[in-house]
């Protein structure tokens, strides 16, 4: 709620006071301008001030733990604005600000449903597998090959059917394979935004099933130097994680650096047997620097990720007889560098986004000790420009251009060429409009056209049918679009509808594979054509101060759906043969959930979610690798102050996966299972030092089970058993007011 506007001078400065509903000042409330990546916190009187701002339309976010977020839109025109804000207390998580939907808005204002997962160490599941954390979002599952190798799944689609973004930059690290890792760690990430359903309008090809955007942490408030040290210990993998980050901000300059390390031994299945060669190690570096002034904001990021991941395949299982943590044979190594630049220019009533990135991933497969089996590198340049046209408070208009150029190169003439040398180019133009009618109906629409080319270099000779792959030269073009609306029936009840079309071109693996990849022999098809999807998504949301309810249903028609499927045939060396196939298909299902805080027990929280997806081909056969229906239940007790601790909690989580009997031809059914997790934790203050500590036990009963999307099922191995973890976070910093 805004209390007052007052214009008093000829410069762009915003100041005011943040209070609660009882007009009491809120101390350390957050004030943040997402476009500029600039913010501050309120002082002991609830007062805040941000100056040296550009002219034009800006959105400002006010937030405080336990209160409803507030986002205000201002038109700055060389004046000082006094903006007093009143935040309303709530027992339920606040409506989050999202950036993945083209417009900075709250979840309730966006016609595209976007879920937000906050990476809070006191509420997040503690596990060595980052993808497992993402499965807390209803409708998100994972394909896994142990703790180190996993890929997220959105409503039954994965790999190249969903797009991974590292802070809005499409992340390219050979994501086509379920044997390859996510490649992003959880530190330095503030939250994860998940778009369920086609998002090609915003991000182009490869976003037919949705988008997962890892949003980097905010810079430090102006005039502060902050840091944190994180330590995690895991019993199941005898794992240890260390991560240290430091960030600071002056009047117009901000920056930070973060380094991390993970080391894990072979994990234990339910029942206690170790899985040979499931060990993994990881090292990461993240750095950023930026500035914001009257012209706009300019940010530069660098990310480095180095992973060594054991391959759980027949040769390794036979050769490794003792549990270990260092990779020596049958493992893969990934080295990824990503440099990205994000820039915004304010030109009075116009705003111009200019973003570019370069990334390079080197992938190496090792067989016996020191024997290089595969070595190749994927280099990608991405760039985009978006022009925000003059608009009013109830409207937004965007036109833009996006593109990327990619090269895959085999290195050092290794014995296996998994993919040929290739070049990929993509160019697109887009336009979007958002308009609000009578303060209740938000309508969003857009159109996009993409043109894409793929060319490869031939491999081998026509006489050798086992290795020969002719050169290909493919050109594709397609329109995609979206039309959606959100109707706020009341302040508590909203309805959302969205219809989107999207497309995806076949990737290199699908077009050119011809050889053994891990535990299977994969055969591509150069005659594959692009997928086209048409999804209708309907949802409703209700909230009060202590209760929320969400329901979403969808129906996704996919023309020429591309998938890999077992053939039931083996090679002469007894390796299962898989082929890339194509068929018209549909995926349909939904998610439902509620969150309840009883008025009479405000410290108690009950949350339940259910997710379901069914995938069928046009001939009635089921699609392979579709997750089972799942039910999640959590009961949590949390006290703001308990003895000498703050935000102390104890939580019990239950996951129930139903039997998955809807299987594809040559795919086996999977029995259902029930898992129980337990966690406790709190913030503890020792003199002036605050420490967050939590202890958790995942798969508390050490259940012996196989998830339907576990690729270890192919070699008869189970998912991880009981894992006891200890997580410690120590924040530190120097504040200007101190």
C-alpha positions in Angstrom: 0.0 0.0 0.0 1.4 3.4 -1.0 0.9 6.2 1.6 2.4 9.2 -0.2 4.0 10.6 -3.4 5.9 13.9 -3.1 8.0 15.5 -5.8 10.6 18.0 -4.5 13.7 18.2 -6.6 15.2 17.8 -10.1 17.0 14.4 -9.7 15.9 10.8 -9.7 15.9 9.6 -6.2 13.4 7.4 -4.3 13.1 7.4 -0.5 10.5 6.7 2.1 9.5 4.5 5.0 8.5 0.9 5.2 6.0 -0.1 7.9 3.7 -3.0 8.8 -0.1 -2.9 9.0 0.2 -1.3 12.5 2.4 1.5 11.2 5.4 0.1 13.0 8.7 0.5 11.1 10.2 -2.7 9.5 14.0 -2.9 10.0 16.1 -4.5 7.3 13.2 -4.7 4.9 14.5 -5.3 1.3 14.1 -2.7 -1.4 15.3 -3.9 -4.8 15.1 -2.7 -8.4 15.4 -5.9 -10.6 16.3 -4.1 -13.8 19.2 -2.3 -12.3 20.2 -5.1 -9.9 20.4 -2.5 -7.3 18.9 -2.4 -3.8 19.2 -1.3 -0.2 17.6 -2.2 3.2 15.6 -0.1 5.6 17.2 1.3 8.8 15.9 1.2 12.4 13.3 3.8 11.5 12.1 1.8 8.5 13.6 4.5 6.2 15.2 3.7 2.9 16.8 5.7 0.0 18.0 4.9 -3.5 19.5 7.6 -5.7 21.2 8.2 -9.0 18.5 6.4 -11.0 17.8 6.6 -14.7 14.7 8.3 -16.1 12.0 6.0 -17.4 9.6 3.4 -16.1 11.0 1.3 -13.2 9.6 -1.5 -11.1 10.6 -1.6 -7.4 10.2 -4.6 -5.2 9.6 -4.3 -1.4 9.8 -7.5 0.7 10.2 -8.7 4.2 10.1 -12.2 5.6 6.6 -13.1 6.7 5.0 -10.3 4.7 3.3 -10.1 1.4 5.7 -8.8 -1.3 4.9 -5.5 -2.9 5.9 -4.3 -6.4 5.4 -0.7 -7.5 5.8 0.8 -11.0 7.1 4.4 -11.2 7.8 6.8 -14.1 10.9 8.7 -13.1 11.4 12.1 -14.8 14.2 13.8 -13.0 12.5 14.3 -9.7 12.7 13.0 -6.1 9.9 10.7 -5.2 8.8 9.9 -1.6 7.2 6.5 -1.6 6.0 5.1 1.7 5.0 1.5 1.7 3.0 -0.6 4.1 3.5 -4.4 4.0 0.9 -6.8 5.2 1.8 -9.8 7.4 1.0 -13.3 6.3 1.5 -16.8 7.5 1.8 -18.1 3.9 4.7 -17.6 1.5 4.3 -14.3 -0.3 3.5 -13.9 -4.0 7.0 -14.0 -5.6 8.5 -11.6 -8.1 9.4 -13.5 -11.3 11.7 -12.4 -14.2 11.4 -15.4 -16.5 8.2 -14.3 -18.1 9.7 -11.4 -20.1 8.1 -8.9 -17.7 9.2 -8.3 -14.1 5.9 -9.0 -12.3 4.4 -11.1 -9.5 3.4 -14.7 -10.1 -0.3 -13.7 -9.9 0.1 -11.0 -12.6 1.7 -13.3 -15.1 -0.5 -15.2 -17.6 2.2 -17.9 -17.8 2.3 -20.0 -14.7 5.8 -19.8 -13.1 6.7 -21.7 -10.0 9.5 -20.4 -7.7 11.8 -22.6 -5.6 13.7 -20.5 -3.0 17.1 -22.0 -2.2 16.8 -21.5 1.6 19.0 -23.9 3.5 16.4 -24.1 6.3 13.6 -25.2 4.0 15.3 -27.0 1.2 16.0 -30.7 1.1 19.7 -31.4 1.8 21.1 -33.8 -0.8 24.3 -34.1 -2.8 22.0 -34.2 -5.9 20.9 -30.6 -6.9 18.3 -31.9 -9.4 16.6 -33.7 -6.4 16.0 -30.3 -4.8 14.1 -29.2 -7.9 11.7 -32.1 -7.5 10.1 -30.2 -4.6 8.2 -28.2 -7.4 5.0 -30.1 -8.4 5.3 -31.5 -11.9 9.1 -31.6 -11.8 10.9 -35.0 -11.7 14.4 -36.1 -12.6 16.1 -38.7 -14.7 19.1 -39.9 -12.7 22.0 -42.2 -12.8 23.0 -41.8 -9.2 23.7 -38.7 -7.1 26.1 -37.0 -9.6 24.3 -37.5 -12.9 20.7 -36.3 -13.2 18.5 -34.2 -15.4 15.2 -32.4 -14.6 11.9 -33.4 -16.1 8.9 -31.1 -16.5 5.5 -32.7 -17.1 7.1 -35.8 -18.7 9.5 -33.9 -21.0 13.3 -33.6 -20.5 16.7 -33.1 -22.1 16.3 -31.1 -25.3 12.6 -30.6 -24.8 13.2 -28.3 -21.8 15.6 -25.3 -21.7 18.1 -24.7 -18.9 19.0 -21.1 -18.3 21.8 -19.8 -16.2 20.5 -16.3 -15.2 18.6 -16.0 -18.4 21.4 -17.4 -20.6 20.6 -20.7 -22.4 23.0 -23.2 -20.9 24.6 -25.6 -23.4 26.6 -28.5 -22.1 25.5 -31.5 -24.2 22.1 -31.6 -22.5 20.6 -34.0 -25.0 21.7 -37.1 -22.9 20.4 -38.5 -19.7 23.9 -39.6 -19.0 25.2 -36.0 -18.7 24.8 -33.8 -15.6 22.9 -30.6 -15.0 26.2 -28.7 -14.7 25.0 -26.0 -12.3 25.4 -26.0 -8.6 23.1 -24.5 -6.0 25.3 -21.9 -4.5 25.1 -18.3 -5.5 21.6 -19.0 -6.7 18.8 -17.1 -5.0 15.9 -19.0 -6.4 14.9 -21.2 -9.3 12.0 -20.3 -11.6 10.1 -23.0 -13.5 7.9 -22.4 -16.5 5.8 -25.5 -17.1 4.8 -25.8 -20.7 5.9 -24.4 -24.1 8.1 -21.3 -23.8 9.5 -21.0 -27.3 8.0 -17.5 -27.6 10.5 -16.2 -25.1 13.4 -18.5 -25.5 13.2 -20.2 -28.9 13.7 -23.9 -29.9 14.3 -26.4 -27.1 11.8 -24.8 -24.8 8.8 -26.9 -26.0 8.3 -28.5 -22.5 9.3 -25.6 -20.3 12.2 -23.6 -18.8 14.2 -23.9 -15.7 15.9 -20.5 -14.9 18.6 -20.4 -12.2 18.5 -16.8 -10.9 21.7 -15.5 -9.4 21.8 -14.0 -5.9 21.2 -10.3 -5.6 24.2 -8.0 -5.1 24.9 -6.7 -1.6 22.9 -3.6 -0.5 24.6 -0.4 -1.3 27.4 0.4 1.2 27.8 -3.2 2.5 30.2 -6.1 2.3 28.6 -9.5 2.8 29.7 -13.1 2.7 28.8 -16.6 3.7 30.5 -20.0 4.2 28.6 -23.2 3.6 29.5 -26.7 4.8 27.6 -29.8 4.0 28.3 -33.4 5.1 26.5 -36.5 3.6 26.6 -39.9 5.2 25.4 -41.9 2.1 28.2 -40.7 -0.2 30.6 -39.9 2.6 30.4 -36.5 0.8 31.6 -33.1 1.7 30.7 -29.7 0.2 32.5 -26.4 0.8 31.4 -23.1 -0.6 32.5 -19.5 0.2 31.1 -16.3 -1.3 31.9 -12.6 -0.8 30.0 -9.7 -2.3 29.9 -5.9 -1.9 28.4 -2.8 -3.3 29.3 0.9 -3.3 27.1 3.7 -4.6 27.1 2.7 -8.2 29.4 -0.4 -8.4 28.8 -4.0 -7.1 30.5 -7.3 -7.5 31.3 -10.6 -5.9 33.1 -13.9 -6.1 32.2 -17.5 -5.0 34.2 -20.7 -5.0 33.0 -24.2 -4.2 34.0 -27.8 -4.0 32.2 -31.1 -3.8 33.6 -34.6 -3.2 31.5 -37.8 -3.0 32.2 -41.5 -2.8 30.1 -44.2 -4.4 26.6 -44.0 -3.0 24.8 -46.7 -1.0 21.6 -48.3 -2.4 18.7 -49.0 -0.1 19.9 -51.9 2.0 23.5 -50.8 2.2 25.3 -52.1 -0.9 27.4 -49.6 -2.7 27.0 -48.7 -6.4 30.4 -49.1 -8.1 31.7 -46.0 -9.8 28.9 -43.7 -8.8 31.4 -41.3 -7.3 31.7 -37.7 -8.4 33.7 -34.6 -7.8 33.0 -31.0 -8.7 34.6 -27.6 -8.5 33.0 -24.2 -9.3 33.9 -20.5 -9.5 31.4 -17.7 -10.0 32.3 -14.0 -10.3 30.5 -10.9 -11.2 30.9 -7.1 -11.5 28.5 -4.4 -12.5 27.5 -0.8 -12.3 24.3 1.1 -12.4 23.8 4.8 -13.0 21.5 7.3 -14.7 22.0 5.7 -18.1 21.2 2.1 -17.0 22.9 -1.0 -15.7 25.8 -3.0 -16.9 26.8 -6.5 -15.6 29.5 -9.0 -16.4 29.4 -12.6 -15.1 31.9 -15.5 -15.2 31.0 -19.1 -14.3 33.3 -22.1 -14.3 32.3 -25.6 -13.5 34.5 -28.7 -13.5 33.0 -32.1 -12.9 34.4 -35.7 -12.8 31.6 -38.2 -12.8 32.0 -42.0 -12.6 30.1 -44.0 -15.2 28.0 -46.9 -13.8 28.3 -49.3 -16.6 29.1 -53.0 -17.0 32.9 -52.6 -17.4 33.1 -50.4 -14.3 30.8 -52.6 -12.2 33.0 -55.6 -13.0 36.3 -53.8 -12.5 35.6 -51.9 -9.2 35.3 -54.1 -6.2 36.0 -51.6 -3.4 34.2 -48.3 -2.6 36.1 -45.2 -3.5 35.9 -41.4 -4.2 38.4 -40.6 -6.9 37.7 -41.4 -10.6 40.4 -43.4 -12.4 38.6 -45.6 -14.9 35.3 -45.3 -16.9 34.4 -41.8 -16.0 33.4 -38.5 -17.8 34.8 -35.1 -17.3 33.1 -31.8 -18.0 34.8 -28.3 -18.1 32.5 -25.4 -18.7 33.3 -21.7 -19.0 30.5 -19.2 -19.3 31.1 -15.4 -19.8 27.9 -13.3 -20.0 27.1 -9.7 -20.2 23.7 -8.1 -19.3 23.1 -4.5 -20.1 20.1 -2.2 -19.9 19.9 1.3 -21.4 17.2 3.8 -20.3 16.3 6.2 -23.1 13.6 8.2 -21.5 10.4 6.3 -22.5 12.3 3.5 -24.1 14.4 0.7 -22.5 16.9 -1.3 -24.5 18.3 -4.7 -23.3 21.5 -5.8 -24.9 22.8 -9.2 -23.7 25.5 -11.6 -25.0 27.3 -14.7 -23.8 30.1 -17.1 -24.8 30.3 -20.6 -23.3 32.5 -23.6 -24.0 32.1 -27.1 -22.6 34.7 -29.7 -23.1 33.5 -33.3 -22.6 35.9 -36.2 -22.2 35.1 -39.9 -21.6 37.8 -42.1 -20.2 37.8 -45.8 -20.4 40.7 -47.7 -18.8 43.1 -45.5 -16.8 44.5 -42.8 -19.0 42.7 -44.0 -22.1 40.7 -41.3 -23.9 37.5 -42.7 -25.4 35.7 -39.5 -26.4 36.8 -35.9 -26.4 34.9 -33.0 -27.9 34.0 -29.4 -27.3 30.8 -27.4 -27.7 31.2 -23.6 -28.2 28.2 -21.4 -28.2 27.7 -17.6 -28.7 24.3 -16.2 -27.7 23.0 -12.7 -28.1 19.8 -10.8 -27.9 18.4 -7.3 -28.0 14.9 -6.3 -26.7 13.4 -2.9 -27.0 10.7 -1.9 -24.5 8.5 0.6 -26.3 6.8 3.5 -24.6 3.9 2.3 -22.5 1.6 3.2 -19.6 1.3 1.7 -16.2 -1.2 -0.9 -17.4 0.7 -1.9 -20.6 4.0 -3.3 -21.8 5.2 -3.7 -25.4 8.4 -5.5 -26.5 10.1 -6.2 -29.8 13.3 -8.2 -30.0 15.9 -10.2 -31.9 17.7 -13.3 -30.6 20.3 -15.6 -32.0 23.0 -18.2 -31.3 25.9 -19.7 -33.2 27.3 -23.1 -32.1 30.1 -25.4 -33.1 30.8 -28.9 -32.0 34.4 -30.1 -32.5 36.0 -33.5 -31.9 39.4 -33.1 -30.3 42.7 -34.9 -30.7 41.3 -37.6 -33.0 40.1 -39.9 -30.2 39.0 -43.5 -31.0 35.2 -42.7 -30.8 33.4 -39.8 -32.4 30.1 -39.8 -30.6 28.9 -36.7 -32.6 30.3 -35.3 -35.8 31.9 -31.9 -36.2 29.0 -29.5 -36.8 27.8 -26.0 -37.0 24.4 -24.7 -35.8 23.0 -21.2 -36.3 19.7 -19.9 -35.1 18.1 -16.4 -35.6 14.7 -15.2 -34.5 12.5 -12.1 -34.2 9.7 -11.6 -31.6 7.1 -9.3 -30.4 5.1 -9.3 -27.1 2.3 -7.2 -25.6 0.8 -7.1 -22.2 -2.3 -5.1 -21.2 -4.4 -4.8 -18.1 -8.1 -4.2 -18.4 -10.1 -2.7 -15.5 -7.4 -3.7 -13.0 -8.5 -7.3 -13.0 -7.8 -8.8 -16.4 -4.1 -9.2 -17.5 -3.7 -10.3 -21.1 -0.4 -11.3 -22.7 0.2 -12.3 -26.3 3.2 -12.7 -28.6 4.5 -14.1 -31.8 8.0 -15.3 -32.9 9.7 -16.6 -36.0 12.9 -18.8 -35.9 15.2 -19.9 -38.6 17.8 -22.6 -37.8 20.4 -24.4 -39.8 22.4 -27.6 -38.9 25.4 -28.8 -40.9 27.8 -31.6 -40.1 31.0 -33.2 -41.5 30.9 -36.8 -42.7 32.4 -39.5 -40.6 34.0 -42.7 -42.0 33.5 -44.4 -45.3 30.2 -45.7 -46.9 31.6 -49.2 -46.9 31.8 -49.2 -43.0 28.1 -49.3 -42.0 29.0 -49.4 -38.3 30.8 -46.0 -38.2 29.8 -44.2 -41.4 27.7 -41.0 -41.0 27.2 -38.9 -44.1 27.3 -35.1 -43.9 23.9 -33.4 -43.4 22.7 -29.9 -44.1 19.4 -29.1 -42.6 17.4 -25.9 -42.6 14.3 -25.3 -40.5 11.9 -22.4 -39.9 8.9 -22.0 -37.7 6.4 -19.7 -36.0 5.6 -19.9 -32.4 3.2 -17.9 -30.2 1.3 -17.6 -27.0 -2.0 -16.1 -25.8 -2.9 -16.0 -22.1 -4.8 -14.2 -19.5 -5.0 -13.9 -15.7 -8.3 -12.8 -14.2 -8.3 -11.7 -10.5 -11.9 -12.4 -9.5 -11.1 -11.1 -6.0 -8.0 -10.2 -4.1 -7.8 -13.8 -3.0 -9.0 -15.8 -6.1 -7.5 -15.8 -9.6 -8.0 -17.8 -12.8 -5.3 -18.3 -15.4 -5.5 -19.6 -19.0 -2.8 -19.9 -21.6 -2.5 -21.4 -25.0 1.0 -21.7 -26.5 2.6 -23.2 -29.6 6.3 -24.1 -29.8 8.7 -26.1 -31.9 12.0 -28.0 -31.5 14.4 -29.1 -34.2 16.1 -32.5 -34.0 19.5 -32.3 -32.3 22.9 -33.7 -33.4 22.5 -36.9 -31.4 19.0 -37.6 -32.7 20.1 -37.0 -36.3 23.6 -38.7 -36.3 24.1 -41.2 -33.5 25.5 -44.6 -34.5 27.4 -46.2 -31.7 27.6 -47.3 -28.1 26.9 -44.6 -25.5 27.3 -45.8 -21.9 25.2 -48.9 -21.4 23.3 -48.8 -24.7 23.9 -48.7 -28.5 22.1 -45.6 -29.9 21.0 -45.2 -33.5 19.9 -41.8 -34.9 17.7 -40.9 -37.7 18.7 -38.2 -40.3 15.1 -38.0 -41.6 13.6 -36.7 -38.3 11.5 -33.5 -38.7 10.9 -30.8 -36.1 8.5 -31.3 -33.2 5.5 -28.9 -32.9 3.6 -28.6 -29.7 0.2 -27.1 -28.9 -0.6 -26.8 -25.2 -3.6 -25.6 -23.4 -3.0 -24.8 -19.7 -5.7 -23.8 -17.2 -5.1 -23.1 -13.5 -6.6 -21.4 -10.5 -5.2 -20.0 -7.3 -6.8 -19.1 -4.0 -5.1 -17.6 -1.0 -6.0 -16.2 2.4 -3.7 -15.2 5.2 -3.3 -18.8 6.3 -4.3 -21.0 3.4 -3.5 -21.4 -0.3 -4.9 -23.8 -2.9 -3.6 -24.3 -6.4 -4.9 -26.4 -9.2 -3.5 -26.7 -12.8 -4.5 -29.0 -15.7 -2.9 -29.2 -19.2 -3.2 -30.9 -22.5 -0.2 -30.9 -24.7 -0.4 -32.1 -28.3 3.0 -32.9 -29.8 3.3 -33.4 -33.6 6.3 -35.6 -34.5 7.4 -36.1 -30.9 11.0 -37.3 -30.8 12.0 -39.9 -28.2 14.6 -42.7 -27.7 13.2 -46.1 -27.1 14.6 -49.6 -26.5 14.2 -51.9 -29.5 14.4 -55.2 -27.6 17.4 -56.1 -29.8 21.0 -56.5 -28.7 24.3 -56.1 -30.6 26.7 -59.0 -31.1 28.4 -57.9 -27.9 25.0 -58.1 -26.0 24.5 -54.3 -25.7 20.9 -53.1 -25.8 20.0 -51.2 -29.0 18.0 -48.0 -28.7 16.6 -46.0 -31.6 15.4 -42.4 -31.9 11.8 -42.5 -33.1 9.0 -40.1 -33.9 5.3 -40.1 -33.5 2.3 -37.9 -32.9 1.7 -37.9 -29.2 -0.1 -36.2 -26.3 0.8 -35.5 -22.8 -1.8 -34.6 -20.3 -2.2 -34.3 -16.5 -2.0 -31.7 -13.8 -0.8 -30.6 -10.4 -2.8 -29.7 -7.3 -1.7 -28.6 -3.8 -2.7 -26.8 -0.7 -0.7 -25.1 2.1 -2.4 -24.6 5.5 -1.3 -22.7 8.7 -4.0 -23.2 11.4 -4.9 -19.9 13.2 -4.9 -21.7 16.6 -1.4 -23.2 15.9 0.5 -20.6 13.9 3.7 -22.5 14.3 2.2 -25.5 12.4 2.3 -25.8 8.6 0.7 -28.6 6.5 1.4 -28.8 2.8 0.4 -31.4 0.2 0.9 -31.6 -3.5 0.0 -34.1 -6.2 1.3 -34.3 -9.8 0.2 -36.5 -12.6 1.3 -36.9 -16.3 0.3 -39.5 -18.9 2.0 -39.7 -22.3 0.5 -41.6 -25.3 1.3 -42.0 -28.9 -1.3 -41.6 -31.6 -1.6 -45.4 -31.9 -2.5 -45.8 -28.3 0.9 -47.0 -27.1 2.4 -45.2 -24.0 5.5 -43.0 -24.3 8.7 -44.2 -22.6 10.3 -42.5 -19.6 7.2 -40.9 -18.2 7.3 -40.3 -14.4 4.9 -42.0 -12.1 2.1 -40.1 -10.4 3.4 -38.7 -7.1 2.0 -37.3 -3.9 4.1 -35.2 -1.5 3.1 -34.4 2.0 4.9 -32.2 4.6 4.1 -31.3 8.1 6.4 -28.7 9.7 6.5 -27.0 13.1 8.5 -23.8 13.2 8.9 -21.1 15.9 10.2 -17.7 15.3 11.9 -17.8 18.7 12.6 -20.9 20.6 15.0 -20.9 23.6 18.2 -19.4 22.2 17.4 -20.1 18.6 15.5 -18.3 15.8 13.3 -19.9 13.2 13.7 -23.3 14.8 11.9 -26.1 12.9 11.2 -29.8 12.6 9.7 -31.2 9.4 8.6 -34.6 8.2 8.2 -35.2 4.5 6.6 -38.2 2.7 6.8 -38.9 -1.0 4.5 -41.6 -2.5 5.1 -42.7 -6.0 2.4 -44.9 -7.5 3.0 -48.0 -9.7 4.0 -47.0 -13.2 2.3 -49.6 -15.3 1.7 -47.3 -18.3 4.9 -48.3 -20.1 6.0 -48.2 -23.7 6.7 -51.2 -25.8 9.9 -52.9 -24.6 9.8 -50.8 -21.4 9.3 -52.6 -18.1 6.9 -51.5 -15.4 8.1 -50.0 -12.1 6.7 -50.7 -8.6 5.6 -47.8 -6.5 7.3 -46.8 -3.3 7.0 -44.5 -0.2 9.9 -42.4 1.2 10.1 -40.6 4.5 12.4 -37.7 5.2 13.0 -35.9 8.5 14.8 -32.6 9.1 15.5 -30.2 12.0 17.3 -26.9 12.1 17.5 -23.3 13.3 19.4 -20.1 13.3 21.7 -19.7 16.3 23.4 -16.5 17.3 26.7 -16.8 19.2 27.5 -13.3 20.4 27.3 -11.2 17.2 27.6 -14.2 14.8 24.6 -15.9 13.3 24.8 -19.5 12.2 22.2 -21.5 10.3 22.3 -25.3 11.0 20.1 -28.1 9.9 20.3 -31.9 10.2 18.3 -34.1 7.8 17.7 -37.8 7.1 16.5 -38.6 3.6 14.9 -42.0 2.9 14.9 -42.4 6.7 13.7 -46.0 6.5 16.4 -47.0 4.0 13.8 -48.1 1.5 15.1 -50.3 -1.3 13.4 -48.9 -4.4 13.8 -48.0 -8.1 12.3 -44.9 -9.5 10.9 -45.3 -13.0 13.2 -42.6 -14.4 16.4 -44.1 -12.9 18.7 -45.2 -15.7 20.4 -47.5 -13.1 17.3 -49.7 -13.7 19.1 -50.8 -16.9 21.8 -52.5 -14.8 19.6 -53.7 -12.0 20.7 -51.2 -9.3 18.6 -49.3 -6.8 18.2 -45.7 -5.9 20.2 -44.2 -2.9 19.3 -45.4 0.5 19.3 -43.5 3.8 21.3 -40.3 3.8 22.0 -38.3 7.0 23.2 -34.8 6.3 24.5 -31.8 8.2 24.3 -28.4 6.7 26.0 -25.3 8.1 25.8 -21.7 6.8 27.8 -18.9 8.4 27.0 -15.4 7.1 29.3 -12.5 7.8 29.5 -8.9 6.7 30.2 -5.2 7.3 27.2 -2.9 7.2 27.5 0.8 6.6 25.2 1.5 9.6 27.6 -0.4 11.9 
